[in-house]
Amino acid sequence: LGVVSERHFDLVLAALSRAAKTDAATKRTGSIAQSLFGKSSAAQQAECFRATLALALGYCSAYAPSHAALREQVCEHILKPLSQALSQEQAALVRRSVVEAIHLASDSLRTPRACSSLRDPFLSPLGLPEREDDAESAYESDEGWCATLAEQRDALIMALLPFCQPAGEHAHDDAKPAHSEELLCPALSAMGSLVALPLDLQANIYARVLEDSLVVLISSMPSDQRPTSDEQLADADPPLHGKIRAVTGVVESLLFHSHTWLAVSRLLQAVHAAGARSHSEFARWVCTRLLAVLCRSAPIVRTGADSDGSPERDDEDEMRTDIGDWCECLALLLPRMADGCKAIVAVAIDAVNQLLSRCEWTVGHPICPLHAEQVVGDAPSGTAHRPGRCLTLVAPPPGSTRLPPAEEGDPSPPAQQLVTILVGKLPAEAIPPLLQHLMVAMHDVDSHAALSGADALFLILQ
C-alpha cells in the first residue's frame, strides 16, 4: 500500500479511511463471553485488519510522492486517525502498529524523501520525479499548518508518555495502567522522532519527556552490570541496549530545542543528576556516554569577538553568560575524567574534547588520555593504589597564570590538562564561574574523582 501511494497518494488514503469504518475493522472484544472464552475469530481478524490499516498510514507517509502532498494530508488523514487509535485501542498488536506508524509519519515529516531508507530504487527509472522540495521551507512559510501540526504533535507525545514508563512504576498520577514492556522502546523512539520536529515544544511537555525518559534509563539498569563496549552490551543484553539507545534518541532530540548554552547546561545537569554521580559504575558510564552524545551536538560558544579580537559591547553580557554555562558543563565532566573506572574516563575525555572544540579559544587543544598504567583504578586487585602517581599537584611558577607543561611522554592527568587549557586560554572573567561550578566536584561519590576536583580548584587558585 505504501509503494502504491507513491503514485496514487490521495486515492490510497481515501481507501484506508473507508476501510477503517467497515464492520471488518470495527468489531471489538468486550463481552462477558469473550472475556471467559477468549477472543472470537472475527475479533482477532478485526485486530489484524486495524493493525494493517495503521501501518499502511505510516508507510503512505514514508512513500508520499512529495513533501507538499504529505503536508496537505498528514494532519487530517494520517496523524488524526493515528491519535484516535492510540487513545482507543486496547489490543497490543494494534497499539504496536499505531506506534510504528506514528514513528514513520514523523520521520517522513523531517527527513527529505531522497534520504529515506524506504526509497524504492525501481520507481525512479519509470519517470517518477524525486522529491526536490525543501521540507524545512514549509515550517518557515506556513504558520497555520505549523500551528496545527504542533498541536497534533503535542497530543501524540502526551498520548505516548504513559507507554514510556517502566513496567510497574508510574511517575505521574494520570498514567495509564501497566502496559506491555515490548512497547516501551518503540514508544520512546516514536516520541523522540516527534520531539525532533522543528516546532516549538511547550516547557511542560519538555520537562515531562525528559523526566520520564531518565526514569526509564535509571530504572532499567541492573545492579550487577559492568561498563563494557556498545557491541558487547548489545550481544549480552539486547533489551537493555535497546532502552539505552531509545532514551538517548529522546534526550538528544530535546537538545534541538535548547538554543542557548543556558538551556544546554540545564539539560546536561539533568542527565548528570540522574546517574553520573551514582555509586554504580554502570550508571555513571551510561550517563557519561549520554553526556558525550549531547556534547557532540552542542552549539558553538558565543565569544562576541569582532575583527580585531575584542568583544563587541552589545554582545558582551551574552558572551559572559554563554562562557559561564559552557564552563559549568566542563565542570560537570571534570570529575569523571579521574573516575576509578577506565571506561568512564575514556568517555568523559571524549565529551570534554567535544566541548573544547565548541569554543574558538580552546579549539585545537584536546585532552590527551593517560597511558594504560596511569589510569586510576587500573591497579590489580589486592594491590595498593598510589594516588600520588596519577594526581600530582603542580603549581604554576610565581607570578604566572600558566601551568608548566607535562614532561614529554608522560601526560598530566586529564583534569590537570583541562585546567591548564582553561587558565591559559579563557579570559579572566570566565574563571570565577568555573571555580563556582567546580566546588561540587569535591563531593563526588568516587574518591579519585573528588580528589581531582580538589586538585583542579587548587591549581586554578594558585
N, C-alpha and C positions, 0 to 999 in steps of 0.2 A: 504493500500500500504506500509506503514511503517513496519507493522508486517511481511508482505510477504518479504520485503527486508532483513529481518534478516537472511533468508536462501538463498535468490536469489538477492543479493545486486546489482551486475553488470547488471543482466537481467532487474530489475525494473528501474534502471537509464537509461538504453538504451531505454526502452519502453516510459519513460517520455520524453526523448529527441525527439523521433519520434513523439509523440503526440503533442508536442509543435509546430511542423511545419505543422500540418494539417490545413485544411480550417476551421474546427470547432473551432480552437483556435486562428486563425489569423484574423478573421473578427472583425473589429473595427468600432466604430462610427466616425462621422466626416462630413457627407454630410449635405447639407442645409436642406433636408427633415427631417433628423433625429434631427437636431437642432430645427426645428419648431414643429415637432410632437412627439418627444421623441425617445428613442432607440427602434429599432426593436426587435422582439423576438429572432432572430438569434444573434444579437449583445449582448443581455443580457445573452443568453446561453453561448456565447463565453467568456464573462467576468467570469461567474461562472466556466467555464472549466479552464481558465487560473489561476484563484484563487486556484482551486483544485490542479492543477499541481504544483504551487509554494509551497503550504502547503505540498504536497507529498514529495518534495525535502527536506524540513525541517525535516519531520518525517523519511525519509530514513536516514538522518544523525543521528537522535536520536536512530534509531534501527539498525545502522550498526553493522555487526557481530563482528568487531574488529576495534581497532583504526588504525591498519595498512591498512585495507581495506578502511576505511574512508579517510585516508591520501592520498591514491592513486587517489581517485576520487573527493575529495572535491573541489579542486581549479578549475578544468576544467569543471566538470559536475554538480556542485552544486552552488558554490559561483559565478562563472562567469555568468550563466543564471539568477541568482537572482539579480546580479548587473545590468545587462542589463534591466531586467524587472523593477527595481526600477527607472531607469532613463527614461524609455519609457512610462510606464503605466500612464494613467490619471484617470482610474476608481478607486474610493475609496475602493471598495471591493477587487480589485486585489492588490492595494497598501498595504492594511492592511494584506492580506495573505502573501505578499512578506516580509514585515517587521517581521511578526511572524516566517516565515521560516528562515530568517537570524538569528533571536534570537535562534531558535532551533539548527541550524547548528553551531553557535558559542559556545553555551553551550556544544554541543557534542564534540567539539574540546578540551575543557579544563576540562571536567568532566569525570572521569572514568566510563566505561559502567556499572559496577556493582552498582554504586551510582546513576545512572539515575533514576529519578522518573517515567520514561516511561517504565521501565523494565517489560516485560511481565512474570509473575511468572509461567505461564503454559508451557513455552517453555523449561525451564531448565530440567524438568524431561524427556523430549524427547531426551536428549543426546546432546543438543546444548551446546558447551563449553562456559564458562564465559569468558569475556574479561579480560585476565590476563596481557596483555602488558601494559607497563607504557606509558601514553600519554606524560609525560614530557620528556622522553628519546628522543622522535622524535625531540623536539625543540633543544636538545643539540647536536644531531649527524648529522642531515640532514640540512646543511646550505642552500643548494639550495632550498629545499622545504620551509624552513622558510622564505627565501627572497621572494619567490613567494606568499606565504600566507600573509606576511606582506604588500606586495604591494596591494593585493586584499582587505585586511582588511582596509588599509588606504583609498582606493577608496570607500568602503562601508560606512565608517564613514563620509567622505565628502558628500556622496550622502544622508545620513540620517540627516545631520545637518540642512538643510532647513526645515525639518519636526519637528525639536526640538526647535522651536521658538514660543512664544506666538502668538496667532492669532492677526493680525493687527499690529504687531511690527516686524521689521526686523533689526537685529543688523548689518547686512552687506549688501553692495550694490548688491552682487551677489546672494542674497537669492531669492528663488523661490516665486511665488505668494502665496496668502493665501491658507491654507490647512485646512482640517477638524481637529477640536480640538480633536476628538476622536483618532486620530493617534499620538498625542503628547506623551502620556505615553508609548505606545508600541515602538515608535521610540527611546525614551530615554532608555528604558530597553534593546533594541537590541544594541544600541550604547555602553551602559555600559558593556554588555557582550563581545563585540568586543574589547573594550579598555582593558578588563581584561585578554585577551590572553597574554601569556608570550613572547611577541615580542616587540622589541624596538619601541617606539612611537616617531614620529617626534615632535620637540618642537612647531612648529606652529600648528599642529593638537592638541597637548596637551592644548595649550593656547586657541584655538578656542572652544574645547569641554568644558573646564572649564568656559569660559566666557558665552557661550550660555546657559549652564546648570544653572548657577547662575542667569542669566537674567530671565529664566523661573521661578525659585524659587521665586525671589523677586516680579516679576510682577503678580504672582498668588495669593499673599497674600491679603485677604480683609482687609480693614481698620478697620472694627468693630470686627474682630475676637480676642478672648482672648485665652491665653495659657490654654491648657487642656491636658488630657491624650491622648495617641495614640488611644486607643479604642474609646473614646468619639468623637475624631475628625473623625475617620473612619465612625462612625454612623451619625454624624451631617453633614459632607461634604465629601462624598466619592471621588468626582473629585479632590478636594484639597489634600486629603490624598494620593491619587494615584500619584499626581505630586510630592509631597514631597518625597515619597518613591522612585520614579523613579530617581529624581535628586540625592538623597542620594546614590543610587546604582552607578550612573555615577561618582560622586565625589570620592566615596570610591574606585572605580576601578582605578582612577587616582593615588591614593596613592600607588598602586602596582608598579608604575613607579617612585616613589620617594624613591630612595635607600639611601639617606643621610638625616641627620637631617636638613641640609640647604634646601633641596627640600621639606621636610615635613613642615618646618616652613613657607616657601613661600606659600604652599597650604593652610595651616591654616590661614595665613594672608589674602589670597584672600577671603576665606569664611567669616572671621571676618569682612572684609571691606564691604562685600555685605549687611550685615544686623545685625551683632552682636552688633553694636552701634547705631542701629536705634531708633527713637523716638517711634516706635511701639513695644509694649511688645511682640506681637505675632511674629514679625520678629526676635526680639532678642532671643526668645525662640526657634524658628525653627533653626536658625543659630547656637545657642549654642548646640542644640541636634546634629546637623551635625558635629560640632567640637568634641563632645564626641564620635561619631562613628569613626571618624578618629583617635582619641587618642587611642581607643581600638585596632587598628591595626597598631599603630606606631612601629617602630623598637626599639631595645634596644640601650640605650645610650652607646657609647664607652667611657670607663673610662681609658683605656690603662694601667691597673694595672697588675703588674706581681705577682709572687707567694708571695713576701714579702709585697705587697700592694703599692709599689712605682710605679709611671708611667714609662713606657718604653720610652726611649729617642726618638725612631723613630716615636712613635705614639703620642708624646706629643702635637704637633701642631693640629693634627686631633682631639685629645681629647678636647682641648680648643674650637675648632670650634663647635664640637657636643654639648658640655655643653652650649656654648653661644646660639646656636639655640634652644636647649631644654628650656633654661631659657626664651627665647623670647616667646615660646609657652605658658609657665606658666604665663608670664606677660600679654598675651592677655586675659587669662581666669580669672585672679585675680579680675578685677572689677565686673565681672558677679557674683562672689561669694557673693557680697554685693548688688546685684541688688534689686530694690524695689519690684520685683515680686518673690514670693516664689518658683514658678515652675522653674524659670530661675536659682535661687540659687541652687536648688537640682541638676539640670542637670550640672551646672558648677562644683559643688563639685565632681560629678562622673567623669567628664572629667579630672579634676586636679588629682584625685586619680589614674586614668589610667596613666597619665604622670609620677607621682611619682613612680609607680610600674615599670616603664621602666628603672630606674636608680638604680644601686646597692647601691648607697649612701643613697637613700631615700626610698627604698622598705621596706615595713613593717611599714611605718609611714603615715597612711592615715589621711585625714582631717575628723574631726568629725563634722557632721551637728549640727546646733544650734537647741535648743528646739523651739517648735512652737511659744512660746511667745517672743522669742528673734529674730525671723526673721524680717528683715527690711520690712516695708510695711504691717505687719500683723495687725496694729492698726485699730480699727473700723473706718468707715467713720465718719468724723467730730471730731475725737479725735486727739489731737495734738501728733505727734510722738516725742519721746525723743531720739534723736540720741545717746546721751551720754550713754544710757543704753546698746547699742549694739556695739558702736565703741569707746572704751576707750583706750587712748594711754597709754601703759605700757612700759616704757623704761627699758632696761636691767640694772643690777647692774653695778656700776662704775668698769671699767677695765675688764668687761666680755662681750663676744660676744653672749652669750646665753640669750634668753628672759626667764623671770620667768614663771613657769608653771601656767596654769589657776587653779582656785580653783576647788576642786573636786565637780562634779555635776553641774558645771556652765562653759561649754567650752567657750573658747575665740572665737571671730568672725573668720570665716574661713580664711579670708585674713591674720589675725594675726597668726593663726596656721601655714599657709603656710610659712610666713616669719620666724617663729620660726624654722621650719624644715630646710629651706634652709640655714639660717645663721649658724645653728648648724651642718649641715651635709656636705655642699658643701665646697670645698677648697676656699681659699681667692681669687684666681684669677678668680673664677666664679662669684663673687659678682658685679664687675663693669658692665659686660654686663646686669645683672639683673636690676641694677639701671637705665641704659640707656633705657631699654625697658619699665620700669615702669613709666617713665616720661609721656608717652602718656595716662596712666590711669587717670591722674588728670583732663583730658579734656573730660571725658565721659559724654554722654548726661544725664545719670541718676545721680542725685546729690549724692545719697548714694554710688554708685559705684565710683564716682570721689573722694569722701571723703576717701574711702577705699584705693585708690591708693596713696593719700597723706599720710595716716597713715602708709602704707607699706614702703614708702620712708623714713619717719621719723624714723621708728623702725630700718630699716637697717642702716641708718646713725648713729643712737645712738649706 
